[in-house]
Amino acid sequence: MSAVELPAGLGVLVLAEESPRHVESPRPFVHPLRTPSGVVVSDLRPADHDWHHGLSLAVSNIRIGDEPDEINLWGGVTWVPGDGYRQLDNNGSQLVESVSEEHDGVRLRVGWYDAGGRRFLEEERRLTVHEGPTATVLEVVSEWTSQTERLLGFGSPTTAGRPGAGYGGLFLRAAPCLDGARVLAPHGESADAMGRAEEWLALVGAGVTVAMRADSANPVAPTPWFVRSEGTPMLCAAPFFHEVWTLPPAESARWRWQVLVADGELEAEAIGAAW
């Protein structure tokens, strides 16, 4: 396994595994992700979804031009209208092509590939760690540049026809300790946050807080969220939840997210002040 330890003990960035499973859509991921005191708040390959890899950038439905088959860079099965979830031969991969370690983080160049090995997107990703008095924040800046001569479309199972399954974007599979956590938004507790647009969302419970924020300057803003806190705790800034977003040929787009981890169960006001 090729990996880099992030500053401040925040976690481990796994660049590549020795024997990746193609059906998991191999990609770089952060696991373990830790609070300042060392509590692990991410999960890797849980029994219910072995393609959930800690904190990663994962998109389930990507289409090149008018090609009939979508690319799965989420891992696992794909939603097929009229046929439900099926394991198809469409799992692509994100391959780290260069790495530069810096005093406060890591810079990567990542190629996005379809199942046949076609490189359709180049990504420049920078992970920066910011230590604060009450929390540590991981900033993720990701610039995408199309490598095709056709329109790239980024969607989700919901845009493919399955209601309430708009996952895809910056995704955290949370640790089992957050099963049953409260979901907080800037206005307070939010039990109905699935699919709603918010500046940030948080999972709070078991003596820890994990929050994610999407920048207001992102190509899709405000960002809808995919979140679960019962049974399968997860948090995803999901810009493609409701609608397909497109990237024209040879053009670029810049995304920015922040992930906050803290010891203690913070309330909305404290989370808002910690960014």
DRENPA-3360 file (N, C-alpha, C; in nm, 2 decimals, always signed):
BEGIN
1 = MSAVELPA = +0.08/-0.12/+0.00/+0.00/+0.00/+0.00/+0.09/+0.12/+0.00 ~ +0.05/+0.22/-0.08/+0.12/+0.35/-0.08/+0.03/+0.45/-0.01 ~ +0.09/+0.52/+0.09/+0.01/+0.61/+0.17/+0.09/+0.72/+0.23 ~ +0.02/+0.83/+0.27/+0.09/+0.95/+0.32/+0.02/+0.98/+0.45 ~ +0.09/+1.01/+0.56/+0.03/+1.05/+0.69/+0.01/+1.20/+0.68 ~ -0.12/+1.24/+0.70/-0.15/+1.39/+0.70/-0.10/+1.46/+0.82 ~ -0.08/+1.59/+0.81/-0.03/+1.66/+0.93/-0.12/+1.66/+1.05 ~ -0.07/+1.69/+1.16/-0.15/+1.70/+1.29/-0.21/+1.57/+1.33;
9 = GLGVLVLA = -0.17/+1.45/+1.27/-0.23/+1.33/+1.31/-0.37/+1.31/+1.26 ~ -0.41/+1.39/+1.16/-0.55/+1.39/+1.12/-0.59/+1.26/+1.05 ~ -0.50/+1.20/+0.98/-0.53/+1.07/+0.92/-0.43/+1.02/+0.82 ~ -0.47/+0.92/+0.75/-0.38/+0.86/+0.65/-0.44/+0.87/+0.51 ~ -0.37/+0.93/+0.42/-0.42/+0.94/+0.28/-0.36/+0.82/+0.20 ~ -0.45/+0.73/+0.17/-0.41/+0.61/+0.09/-0.41/+0.64/-0.06 ~ -0.30/+0.64/-0.12/-0.28/+0.67/-0.26/-0.32/+0.56/-0.35 ~ -0.28/+0.44/-0.31/-0.30/+0.32/-0.39/-0.29/+0.19/-0.31;
17 = EESPRHVE = -0.37/+0.09/-0.33/-0.36/-0.03/-0.26/-0.29/-0.14/-0.34 ~ -0.23/-0.23/-0.28/-0.15/-0.33/-0.35/-0.23/-0.42/-0.45 ~ -0.35/-0.46/-0.41/-0.43/-0.54/-0.49/-0.57/-0.49/-0.49 ~ -0.59/-0.38/-0.56/-0.72/-0.31/-0.56/-0.83/-0.40/-0.63 ~ -0.95/-0.40/-0.59/-1.06/-0.47/-0.65/-1.13/-0.38/-0.75 ~ -1.13/-0.42/-0.88/-1.18/-0.33/-0.98/-1.33/-0.29/-0.95 ~ -1.41/-0.38/-0.89/-1.55/-0.35/-0.87/-1.57/-0.24/-0.76 ~ -1.46/-0.21/-0.69/-1.47/-0.11/-0.58/-1.44/+0.03/-0.64;
25 = SPRPFVHP = -1.41/+0.04/-0.77/-1.37/+0.17/-0.83/-1.25/+0.23/-0.75 ~ -1.13/+0.17/-0.76/-1.02/+0.21/-0.68/-0.99/+0.36/-0.70 ~ -0.96/+0.43/-0.58/-0.94/+0.57/-0.58/-0.87/+0.61/-0.45 ~ -0.80/+0.72/-0.45/-0.74/+0.76/-0.32/-0.84/+0.79/-0.22 ~ -0.81/+0.77/-0.09/-0.91/+0.79/+0.02/-0.83/+0.82/+0.15 ~ -0.90/+0.88/+0.24/-0.85/+0.91/+0.37/-0.91/+0.81/+0.47 ~ -0.83/+0.73/+0.53/-0.87/+0.64/+0.64/-0.75/+0.58/+0.71 ~ -0.74/+0.59/+0.84/-0.84/+0.65/+0.93/-0.84/+0.80/+0.93;
33 = LRTPSGVV = -0.96/+0.86/+0.95/-0.97/+1.00/+0.97/-0.99/+1.02/+1.12 ~ -0.92/+1.10/+1.19/-0.91/+1.11/+1.33/-0.95/+1.25/+1.39 ~ -1.01/+1.25/+1.51/-1.03/+1.37/+1.58/-0.89/+1.41/+1.64 ~ -0.88/+1.53/+1.70/-0.75/+1.57/+1.76/-0.70/+1.48/+1.87 ~ -0.79/+1.41/+1.94/-0.75/+1.32/+2.04/-0.72/+1.18/+1.99 ~ -0.75/+1.15/+1.86/-0.72/+1.02/+1.80/-0.84/+0.93/+1.78 ~ -0.96/+0.98/+1.80/-1.08/+0.90/+1.78/-1.10/+0.88/+1.63 ~ -1.12/+0.76/+1.58/-1.14/+0.73/+1.44/-1.29/+0.76/+1.40;
41 = VSDLRPAD = -1.31/+0.84/+1.31/-1.45/+0.88/+1.27/-1.48/+0.83/+1.13 ~ -1.40/+0.76/+1.06/-1.42/+0.70/+0.93/-1.43/+0.55/+0.93 ~ -1.48/+0.49/+0.83/-1.49/+0.35/+0.82/-1.44/+0.30/+0.68 ~ -1.39/+0.18/+0.68/-1.34/+0.13/+0.55/-1.40/-0.01/+0.53 ~ -1.45/-0.03/+0.41/-1.51/-0.15/+0.37/-1.61/-0.21/+0.47 ~ -1.71/-0.14/+0.51/-1.80/-0.20/+0.61/-1.88/-0.32/+0.54 ~ -1.93/-0.40/+0.62/-1.99/-0.53/+0.56/-2.11/-0.50/+0.47 ~ -2.18/-0.39/+0.48/-2.29/-0.36/+0.40/-2.25/-0.30/+0.26;
49 = HDWHHGLS = -2.13/-0.23/+0.26/-2.09/-0.17/+0.13/-1.93/-0.18/+0.13 ~ -1.88/-0.28/+0.07/-1.73/-0.29/+0.08/-1.66/-0.19/-0.02 ~ -1.73/-0.11/-0.09/-1.67/-0.01/-0.18/-1.68/+0.13/-0.11 ~ -1.72/+0.14/+0.01/-1.71/+0.26/+0.09/-1.58/+0.27/+0.15 ~ -1.50/+0.37/+0.11/-1.36/+0.39/+0.15/-1.34/+0.52/+0.23 ~ -1.36/+0.52/+0.35/-1.33/+0.64/+0.44/-1.39/+0.76/+0.37 ~ -1.30/+0.86/+0.36/-1.33/+0.99/+0.29/-1.27/+0.99/+0.15 ~ -1.36/+1.00/+0.05/-1.31/+0.99/-0.09/-1.40/+1.08/-0.18;
57 = LAVSNIRI = -1.35/+1.11/-0.29/-1.42/+1.18/-0.40/-1.47/+1.07/-0.49 ~ -1.61/+1.05/-0.49/-1.66/+0.94/-0.56/-1.79/+0.98/-0.63 ~ -1.81/+0.94/-0.76/-1.92/+0.98/-0.84/-1.98/+0.85/-0.91 ~ -2.11/+0.83/-0.89/-2.16/+0.70/-0.94/-2.20/+0.70/-1.08 ~ -2.24/+0.81/-1.14/-2.30/+0.81/-1.27/-2.23/+0.92/-1.35 ~ -2.14/+0.88/-1.44/-2.07/+0.97/-1.53/-2.09/+0.93/-1.67 ~ -2.13/+1.02/-1.76/-2.15/+0.99/-1.90/-2.07/+1.07/-1.99 ~ -2.01/+1.01/-2.09/-1.93/+1.08/-2.19/-2.02/+1.10/-2.31;
65 = GDEPDEIN = -2.05/+1.22/-2.35/-2.13/+1.25/-2.47/-2.26/+1.17/-2.46 ~ -2.30/+1.11/-2.57/-2.42/+1.03/-2.57/-2.40/+0.88/-2.57 ~ -2.29/+0.84/-2.51/-2.26/+0.70/-2.49/-2.37/+0.63/-2.41 ~ -2.41/+0.51/-2.44/-2.52/+0.45/-2.37/-2.49/+0.41/-2.22 ~ -2.36/+0.38/-2.20/-2.32/+0.33/-2.07/-2.25/+0.43/-1.98 ~ -2.30/+0.44/-1.86/-2.23/+0.54/-1.77/-2.11/+0.48/-1.70 ~ -2.02/+0.56/-1.65/-1.91/+0.52/-1.58/-1.94/+0.53/-1.43 ~ -1.90/+0.42/-1.35/-1.92/+0.42/-1.21/-1.79/+0.44/-1.14;
73 = LWGGVTWV = -1.77/+0.56/-1.08/-1.65/+0.59/-1.00/-1.69/+0.60/-0.85 ~ -1.80/+0.54/-0.81/-1.84/+0.53/-0.67/-1.80/+0.39/-0.62 ~ -1.81/+0.29/-0.70/-1.78/+0.15/-0.67/-1.91/+0.07/-0.65 ~ -1.89/-0.06/-0.67/-2.01/-0.15/-0.66/-2.11/-0.14/-0.77 ~ -2.23/-0.15/-0.73/-2.34/-0.17/-0.83/-2.39/-0.04/-0.89 ~ -2.46/-0.04/-1.00/-2.51/+0.07/-1.07/-2.66/+0.06/-1.08 ~ -2.73/+0.17/-1.06/-2.88/+0.17/-1.07/-2.92/+0.16/-1.22 ~ -2.99/+0.06/-1.26/-3.04/+0.04/-1.39/-3.19/+0.06/-1.40;
81 = PGDGYRQL = -3.24/+0.17/-1.46/-3.39/+0.19/-1.47/-3.46/+0.06/-1.51 ~ -3.56/+0.03/-1.43/-3.64/-0.09/-1.47/-3.59/-0.22/-1.42 ~ -3.46/-0.22/-1.38/-3.39/-0.34/-1.34/-3.33/-0.34/-1.20 ~ -3.33/-0.22/-1.14/-3.27/-0.20/-1.00/-3.12/-0.20/-1.01 ~ -3.06/-0.22/-0.89/-2.91/-0.22/-0.88/-2.86/-0.35/-0.94 ~ -2.75/-0.33/-1.03/-2.69/-0.45/-1.09/-2.54/-0.42/-1.09 ~ -2.46/-0.53/-1.08/-2.32/-0.52/-1.09/-2.28/-0.52/-1.24 ~ -2.24/-0.41/-1.30/-2.21/-0.40/-1.44/-2.05/-0.39/-1.45;
89 = DNNGSQLV = -2.01/-0.41/-1.58/-1.87/-0.39/-1.61/-1.84/-0.25/-1.64 ~ -1.87/-0.16/-1.55/-1.85/-0.02/-1.58/-1.78/+0.06/-1.47 ~ -1.71/-0.02/-1.38/-1.64/+0.05/-1.27/-1.51/+0.10/-1.31 ~ -1.49/+0.23/-1.31/-1.37/+0.30/-1.34/-1.27/+0.31/-1.23 ~ -1.18/+0.40/-1.24/-1.08/+0.42/-1.13/-1.02/+0.56/-1.13 ~ -0.97/+0.60/-1.02/-0.89/+0.72/-1.01/-0.75/+0.68/-0.97 ~ -0.66/+0.72/-1.06/-0.52/+0.68/-1.04/-0.43/+0.80/-1.00 ~ -0.36/+0.79/-0.89/-0.27/+0.90/-0.85/-0.15/+0.90/-0.94;
97 = ESVSEEHD = -0.13/+1.01/-1.01/-0.02/+1.01/-1.11/+0.10/+1.10/-1.07 ~ +0.08/+1.18/-0.97/+0.19/+1.25/-0.90/+0.15/+1.29/-0.76 ~ +0.25/+1.30/-0.67/+0.23/+1.34/-0.53/+0.33/+1.44/-0.49 ~ +0.29/+1.54/-0.42/+0.39/+1.64/-0.36/+0.34/+1.67/-0.22 ~ +0.43/+1.62/-0.13/+0.40/+1.65/+0.02/+0.44/+1.79/+0.05 ~ +0.36/+1.86/+0.13/+0.39/+1.99/+0.17/+0.37/+2.00/+0.32 ~ +0.42/+2.11/+0.38/+0.42/+2.12/+0.53/+0.28/+2.11/+0.59 ~ +0.18/+2.15/+0.52/+0.05/+2.15/+0.57/-0.05/+2.06/+0.50;
105 = GVRLRVGW = +0.00/+1.98/+0.41/-0.09/+1.89/+0.34/-0.02/+1.81/+0.22 ~ -0.10/+1.78/+0.12/-0.05/+1.70/+0.01/-0.12/+1.75/-0.12 ~ -0.04/+1.75/-0.23/-0.10/+1.79/-0.36/-0.09/+1.67/-0.45 ~ -0.20/+1.64/-0.52/-0.20/+1.52/-0.61/-0.24/+1.56/-0.75 ~ -0.19/+1.49/-0.85/-0.25/+1.49/-0.98/-0.32/+1.35/-1.00 ~ -0.45/+1.35/-1.03/-0.52/+1.23/-1.04/-0.59/+1.21/-1.18 ~ -0.57/+1.10/-1.24/-0.64/+1.07/-1.37/-0.76/+0.99/-1.34 ~ -0.87/+1.03/-1.40/-1.00/+0.95/-1.39/-1.01/+0.87/-1.52;
113 = YDAGGRRF = -1.04/+0.74/-1.50/-1.04/+0.64/-1.61/-1.17/+0.56/-1.61 ~ -1.21/+0.53/-1.73/-1.33/+0.44/-1.74/-1.29/+0.30/-1.72 ~ -1.38/+0.20/-1.73/-1.35/+0.06/-1.71/-1.25/+0.01/-1.82 ~ -1.25/+0.07/-1.93/-1.16/+0.02/-2.04/-1.03/+0.09/-2.04 ~ -1.00/+0.18/-1.94/-0.87/+0.24/-1.93/-0.86/+0.38/-2.00 ~ -0.97/+0.43/-2.05/-0.97/+0.56/-2.11/-0.96/+0.67/-2.01 ~ -0.87/+0.76/-2.02/-0.85/+0.87/-1.93/-0.94/+0.99/-1.98 ~ -1.05/+1.02/-1.90/-1.14/+1.12/-1.95/-1.14/+1.25/-1.87;
121 = LEEERRLT = -1.07/+1.25/-1.75/-1.06/+1.37/-1.67/-0.93/+1.37/-1.60 ~ -0.87/+1.49/-1.59/-0.75/+1.52/-1.51/-0.79/+1.60/-1.39 ~ -0.75/+1.57/-1.27/-0.78/+1.64/-1.15/-0.65/+1.68/-1.08 ~ -0.65/+1.80/-1.04/-0.55/+1.85/-0.95/-0.62/+1.87/-0.81 ~ -0.57/+1.79/-0.71/-0.63/+1.79/-0.58/-0.53/+1.83/-0.47 ~ -0.57/+1.92/-0.39/-0.49/+1.96/-0.28/-0.56/+1.95/-0.14 ~ -0.50/+1.87/-0.05/-0.55/+1.85/+0.08/-0.47/+1.93/+0.18 ~ -0.53/+2.03/+0.25/-0.46/+2.11/+0.35/-0.52/+2.10/+0.48;
129 = VHEGPTAT = -0.44/+2.09/+0.58/-0.49/+2.07/+0.72/-0.47/+2.20/+0.80 ~ -0.58/+2.24/+0.86/-0.58/+2.36/+0.94/-0.62/+2.32/+1.09 ~ -0.53/+2.35/+1.18/-0.56/+2.32/+1.32/-0.62/+2.44/+1.39 ~ -0.73/+2.42/+1.46/-0.79/+2.53/+1.53/-0.80/+2.50/+1.68 ~ -0.85/+2.59/+1.76/-0.86/+2.57/+1.91/-0.96/+2.46/+1.95 ~ -1.07/+2.44/+1.86/-1.17/+2.35/+1.90/-1.19/+2.24/+1.80 ~ -1.12/+2.25/+1.68/-1.14/+2.14/+1.58/-1.02/+2.15/+1.48 ~ -1.01/+2.04/+1.41/-0.92/+2.04/+1.29/-1.00/+2.03/+1.17;
137 = VLEVVSEW = -0.96/+2.11/+1.07/-1.03/+2.12/+0.94/-0.94/+2.07/+0.83 ~ -0.99/+1.98/+0.75/-0.93/+1.94/+0.62/-0.99/+2.01/+0.51 ~ -0.91/+2.09/+0.44/-0.96/+2.16/+0.32/-0.93/+2.08/+0.19 ~ -1.03/+2.05/+0.11/-1.01/+1.98/-0.01/-1.04/+2.07/-0.13 ~ -0.94/+2.10/-0.21/-0.96/+2.18/-0.33/-0.94/+2.09/-0.45 ~ -1.03/+2.08/-0.54/-1.02/+1.99/-0.65/-1.06/+2.06/-0.78 ~ -0.96/+2.06/-0.88/-0.99/+2.12/-1.01/-0.99/+2.01/-1.11 ~ -1.10/+2.01/-1.19/-1.13/+1.91/-1.29/-1.11/+1.97/-1.43;
145 = TSQTERLL = -1.04/+1.90/-1.51/-1.02/+1.94/-1.65/-1.06/+1.82/-1.74 ~ -1.16/+1.85/-1.83/-1.20/+1.74/-1.92/-1.09/+1.70/-2.02 ~ -1.08/+1.57/-2.04/-0.98/+1.52/-2.14/-1.05/+1.46/-2.26 ~ -1.17/+1.50/-2.28/-1.24/+1.44/-2.40/-1.29/+1.56/-2.49 ~ -1.34/+1.52/-2.61/-1.39/+1.61/-2.70/-1.54/+1.62/-2.70 ~ -1.60/+1.55/-2.59/-1.74/+1.55/-2.58/-1.78/+1.60/-2.44 ~ -1.91/+1.63/-2.43/-1.96/+1.68/-2.30/-1.95/+1.57/-2.19 ~ -1.91/+1.60/-2.07/-1.91/+1.51/-1.96/-2.03/+1.54/-1.87;
153 = GFGSPTTA = -2.11/+1.44/-1.84/-2.22/+1.46/-1.75/-2.20/+1.38/-1.62 ~ -2.23/+1.45/-1.51/-2.21/+1.39/-1.38/-2.34/+1.39/-1.31 ~ -2.39/+1.27/-1.27/-2.52/+1.25/-1.21/-2.51/+1.16/-1.09 ~ -2.63/+1.10/-1.06/-2.64/+1.01/-0.95/-2.75/+0.91/-0.98 ~ -2.77/+0.81/-0.89/-2.88/+0.72/-0.91/-3.02/+0.79/-0.92 ~ -3.03/+0.90/-0.85/-3.15/+0.98/-0.86/-3.17/+1.04/-0.99 ~ -3.07/+1.09/-1.05/-3.09/+1.14/-1.19/-3.11/+1.03/-1.29 ~ -3.07/+0.91/-1.25/-3.09/+0.79/-1.33/-3.23/+0.72/-1.31;
161 = GRPGAGYG = -3.30/+0.78/-1.21/-3.44/+0.73/-1.19/-3.47/+0.68/-1.05 ~ -3.38/+0.67/-0.96/-3.41/+0.62/-0.83/-3.42/+0.73/-0.73 ~ -3.54/+0.76/-0.68/-3.57/+0.87/-0.58/-3.49/+0.85/-0.45 ~ -3.44/+0.97/-0.40/-3.38/+0.97/-0.27/-3.24/+0.90/-0.26 ~ -3.17/+0.88/-0.38/-3.04/+0.82/-0.38/-2.94/+0.90/-0.46 ~ -2.94/+1.03/-0.43/-2.86/+1.12/-0.50/-2.71/+1.13/-0.46 ~ -2.65/+1.02/-0.42/-2.52/+1.03/-0.36/-2.42/+1.05/-0.48 ~ -2.30/+1.10/-0.44/-2.19/+1.12/-0.53/-2.13/+1.26/-0.51;
169 = GLFLRAAP = -2.00/+1.27/-0.48/-1.93/+1.40/-0.45/-1.83/+1.37/-0.35 ~ -1.80/+1.46/-0.26/-1.71/+1.43/-0.15/-1.79/+1.35/-0.04 ~ -1.74/+1.22/-0.02/-1.82/+1.13/+0.06/-1.74/+1.07/+0.18 ~ -1.80/+1.07/+0.29/-1.75/+1.01/+0.41/-1.84/+0.90/+0.46 ~ -1.78/+0.78/+0.46/-1.85/+0.67/+0.53/-1.80/+0.68/+0.68 ~ -1.89/+0.72/+0.76/-1.86/+0.74/+0.90/-1.84/+0.61/+0.98 ~ -1.77/+0.63/+1.09/-1.74/+0.51/+1.18/-1.87/+0.46/+1.25 ~ -1.87/+0.34/+1.29/-1.99/+0.28/+1.35/-2.03/+0.36/+1.48;
177 = CLDGARVL = -1.93/+0.43/+1.54/-1.97/+0.50/+1.66/-2.07/+0.61/+1.64 ~ -2.08/+0.65/+1.51/-2.17/+0.76/+1.47/-2.31/+0.71/+1.43 ~ -2.33/+0.58/+1.44/-2.46/+0.53/+1.42/-2.56/+0.58/+1.52 ~ -2.66/+0.65/+1.48/-2.76/+0.71/+1.57/-2.72/+0.86/+1.60 ~ -2.62/+0.91/+1.53/-2.58/+1.05/+1.56/-2.69/+1.15/+1.52 ~ -2.68/+1.27/+1.59/-2.77/+1.38/+1.54/-2.72/+1.44/+1.42 ~ -2.81/+1.48/+1.33/-2.77/+1.56/+1.21/-2.80/+1.71/+1.24 ~ -2.69/+1.79/+1.23/-2.70/+1.93/+1.25/-2.68/+2.01/+1.12;
185 = APHGESAD = -2.75/+2.12/+1.10/-2.73/+2.21/+0.99/-2.71/+2.35/+1.06 ~ -2.68/+2.45/+0.98/-2.65/+2.58/+1.04/-2.77/+2.63/+1.13 ~ -2.89/+2.59/+1.10/-3.01/+2.64/+1.18/-3.04/+2.55/+1.30 ~ -2.96/+2.44/+1.31/-2.98/+2.35/+1.42/-3.01/+2.21/+1.38 ~ -3.07/+2.13/+1.47/-3.09/+1.99/+1.43/-3.18/+1.97/+1.31 ~ -3.15/+1.88/+1.22/-3.21/+1.87/+1.09/-3.24/+1.72/+1.06 ~ -3.35/+1.67/+1.10/-3.38/+1.53/+1.07/-3.42/+1.50/+0.93 ~ -3.45/+1.60/+0.85/-3.50/+1.58/+0.71/-3.40/+1.65/+0.62;
193 = AMGRAEEW = -3.27/+1.63/+0.64/-3.17/+1.70/+0.56/-3.14/+1.63/+0.42 ~ -3.19/+1.50/+0.41/-3.16/+1.43/+0.28/-3.21/+1.51/+0.16 ~ -3.12/+1.54/+0.07/-3.15/+1.60/-0.05/-3.17/+1.75/-0.05 ~ -3.16/+1.81/+0.07/-3.18/+1.95/+0.09/-3.04/+2.02/+0.07 ~ -3.05/+2.15/+0.03/-2.93/+2.23/+0.01/-2.90/+2.31/+0.14 ~ -2.78/+2.29/+0.19/-2.73/+2.36/+0.31/-2.59/+2.40/+0.29 ~ -2.54/+2.50/+0.37/-2.40/+2.54/+0.36/-2.31/+2.43/+0.42 ~ -2.36/+2.36/+0.52/-2.28/+2.25/+0.58/-2.38/+2.16/+0.66;
201 = LALVGAGV = -2.33/+2.04/+0.68/-2.40/+1.94/+0.76/-2.31/+1.87/+0.86 ~ -2.35/+1.82/+0.97/-2.27/+1.76/+1.07/-2.34/+1.64/+1.12 ~ -2.25/+1.54/+1.16/-2.30/+1.42/+1.24/-2.24/+1.44/+1.38 ~ -2.32/+1.44/+1.48/-2.28/+1.47/+1.62/-2.33/+1.36/+1.71 ~ -2.23/+1.29/+1.78/-2.27/+1.19/+1.87/-2.15/+1.11/+1.92 ~ -2.16/+1.03/+2.02/-2.05/+0.95/+2.08/-1.93/+1.03/+2.12 ~ -1.96/+1.15/+2.16/-1.85/+1.24/+2.20/-1.76/+1.30/+2.10 ~ -1.81/+1.30/+1.97/-1.73/+1.36/+1.86/-1.83/+1.43/+1.77;
209 = TVAMRADS = -1.76/+1.51/+1.68/-1.84/+1.59/+1.58/-1.76/+1.58/+1.45 ~ -1.83/+1.55/+1.34/-1.78/+1.55/+1.20/-1.87/+1.63/+1.12 ~ -1.82/+1.73/+1.05/-1.90/+1.82/+0.97/-1.83/+1.84/+0.83 ~ -1.91/+1.87/+0.73/-1.86/+1.89/+0.60/-1.93/+2.02/+0.54 ~ -1.85/+2.10/+0.48/-1.90/+2.23/+0.42/-1.86/+2.23/+0.27 ~ -1.96/+2.28/+0.20/-1.93/+2.30/+0.05/-1.92/+2.45/+0.02 ~ -1.82/+2.49/-0.05/-1.80/+2.63/-0.08/-1.91/+2.69/-0.16 ~ -1.95/+2.82/-0.13/-2.05/+2.88/-0.21/-2.01/+2.92/-0.35;
217 = ANPVAPTP = -1.88/+2.91/-0.38/-1.84/+2.94/-0.52/-1.82/+2.81/-0.60 ~ -1.86/+2.69/-0.55/-1.86/+2.57/-0.63/-1.95/+2.58/-0.75 ~ -1.92/+2.50/-0.85/-2.00/+2.50/-0.97/-2.15/+2.47/-0.95 ~ -2.18/+2.39/-0.85/-2.32/+2.37/-0.80/-2.33/+2.43/-0.66 ~ -2.41/+2.53/-0.64/-2.42/+2.59/-0.51/-2.56/+2.66/-0.49 ~ -2.62/+2.65/-0.38/-2.58/+2.57/-0.26/-2.59/+2.42/-0.29 ~ -2.52/+2.34/-0.21/-2.50/+2.20/-0.24/-2.61/+2.12/-0.17 ~ -2.68/+2.02/-0.24/-2.76/+1.93/-0.17/-2.68/+1.83/-0.10;
225 = WFVRSEGT = -2.74/+1.76/+0.00/-2.67/+1.66/+0.08/-2.73/+1.52/+0.08 ~ -2.64/+1.42/+0.08/-2.69/+1.29/+0.11/-2.63/+1.25/+0.24 ~ -2.72/+1.22/+0.33/-2.68/+1.19/+0.47/-2.77/+1.08/+0.53 ~ -2.71/+1.00/+0.61/-2.77/+0.90/+0.69/-2.71/+0.89/+0.83 ~ -2.79/+0.87/+0.93/-2.73/+0.86/+1.06/-2.77/+0.74/+1.14 ~ -2.86/+0.66/+1.07/-2.91/+0.53/+1.14/-2.87/+0.41/+1.05 ~ -2.80/+0.32/+1.11/-2.76/+0.19/+1.04/-2.64/+0.20/+0.96 ~ -2.64/+0.30/+0.87/-2.52/+0.32/+0.78/-2.48/+0.47/+0.78;
233 = PMLCAAPF = -2.41/+0.51/+0.89/-2.38/+0.66/+0.90/-2.29/+0.70/+0.78 ~ -2.33/+0.81/+0.72/-2.26/+0.86/+0.61/-2.29/+1.01/+0.58 ~ -2.20/+1.08/+0.52/-2.22/+1.22/+0.49/-2.16/+1.25/+0.36 ~ -2.23/+1.31/+0.27/-2.18/+1.34/+0.13/-2.23/+1.47/+0.08 ~ -2.14/+1.56/+0.05/-2.17/+1.68/-0.03/-2.20/+1.63/-0.17 ~ -2.33/+1.64/-0.21/-2.38/+1.57/-0.33/-2.43/+1.67/-0.43 ~ -2.35/+1.73/-0.51/-2.39/+1.83/-0.60/-2.48/+1.78/-0.72 ~ -2.47/+1.65/-0.74/-2.54/+1.59/-0.86/-2.67/+1.52/-0.81;
241 = FHEVWTLP = -2.71/+1.55/-0.69/-2.83/+1.48/-0.63/-2.95/+1.48/-0.72 ~ -2.99/+1.60/-0.76/-3.11/+1.62/-0.83/-3.10/+1.64/-0.98 ~ -2.99/+1.69/-1.02/-2.97/+1.72/-1.17/-2.83/+1.69/-1.21 ~ -2.82/+1.65/-1.34/-2.69/+1.62/-1.40/-2.62/+1.75/-1.42 ~ -2.49/+1.76/-1.38/-2.41/+1.88/-1.41/-2.31/+1.84/-1.52 ~ -2.29/+1.93/-1.61/-2.20/+1.90/-1.73/-2.08/+1.99/-1.73 ~ -1.97/+1.93/-1.79/-1.84/+1.99/-1.81/-1.81/+1.98/-1.96 ~ -1.81/+2.10/-2.02/-1.78/+2.10/-2.17/-1.64/+2.05/-2.20;
249 = PAESARWR = -1.62/+2.01/-2.33/-1.48/+1.96/-2.37/-1.37/+2.07/-2.34 ~ -1.26/+2.01/-2.29/-1.14/+2.09/-2.26/-1.16/+2.20/-2.15 ~ -1.27/+2.21/-2.09/-1.29/+2.31/-1.99/-1.26/+2.26/-1.85 ~ -1.25/+2.35/-1.75/-1.21/+2.31/-1.62/-1.32/+2.37/-1.52 ~ -1.32/+2.31/-1.40/-1.41/+2.35/-1.29/-1.34/+2.33/-1.16 ~ -1.36/+2.42/-1.07/-1.29/+2.41/-0.94/-1.40/+2.39/-0.83 ~ -1.37/+2.29/-0.74/-1.45/+2.26/-0.63/-1.37/+2.28/-0.50 ~ -1.44/+2.32/-0.39/-1.38/+2.33/-0.26/-1.47/+2.28/-0.15;
257 = WQVLVADG = -1.42/+2.20/-0.07/-1.49/+2.15/+0.05/-1.41/+2.15/+0.17 ~ -1.47/+2.15/+0.29/-1.40/+2.14/+0.41/-1.46/+2.03/+0.50 ~ -1.38/+1.96/+0.57/-1.42/+1.85/+0.66/-1.37/+1.89/+0.80 ~ -1.46/+1.90/+0.89/-1.42/+1.94/+1.03/-1.44/+1.82/+1.12 ~ -1.33/+1.79/+1.20/-1.34/+1.69/+1.30/-1.31/+1.74/+1.44 ~ -1.38/+1.71/+1.54/-1.36/+1.76/+1.67/-1.40/+1.66/+1.78 ~ -1.33/+1.67/+1.89/-1.37/+1.60/+2.01/-1.48/+1.68/+2.08 ~ -1.58/+1.61/+2.13/-1.69/+1.68/+2.19/-1.81/+1.69/+2.09;
265 = ELEAEAIG = -1.93/+1.70/+2.15/-2.05/+1.71/+2.06/-2.08/+1.86/+2.05 ~ -2.03/+1.92/+1.94/-2.05/+2.07/+1.92/-2.19/+2.10/+1.87 ~ -2.24/+2.21/+1.91/-2.37/+2.26/+1.86/-2.34/+2.35/+1.74 ~ -2.45/+2.38/+1.67/-2.44/+2.45/+1.54/-2.36/+2.58/+1.54 ~ -2.38/+2.66/+1.65/-2.31/+2.78/+1.66/-2.16/+2.76/+1.66 ~ -2.12/+2.66/+1.74/-1.97/+2.63/+1.76/-1.91/+2.58/+1.63 ~ -1.99/+2.50/+1.56/-1.94/+2.44/+1.43/-1.93/+2.56/+1.33 ~ -2.03/+2.65/+1.32/-2.02/+2.76/+1.23/-1.90/+2.85/+1.26;
273 = AAW = -1.86/+2.86/+1.38/-1.75/+2.95/+1.42/-1.61/+2.88/+1.39 ~ -1.61/+2.75/+1.38/-1.49/+2.67/+1.37/-1.43/+2.66/+1.22 ~ -1.51/+2.70/+1.12/-1.46/+2.69/+0.99/-1.35/+2.80/+0.96;
% end
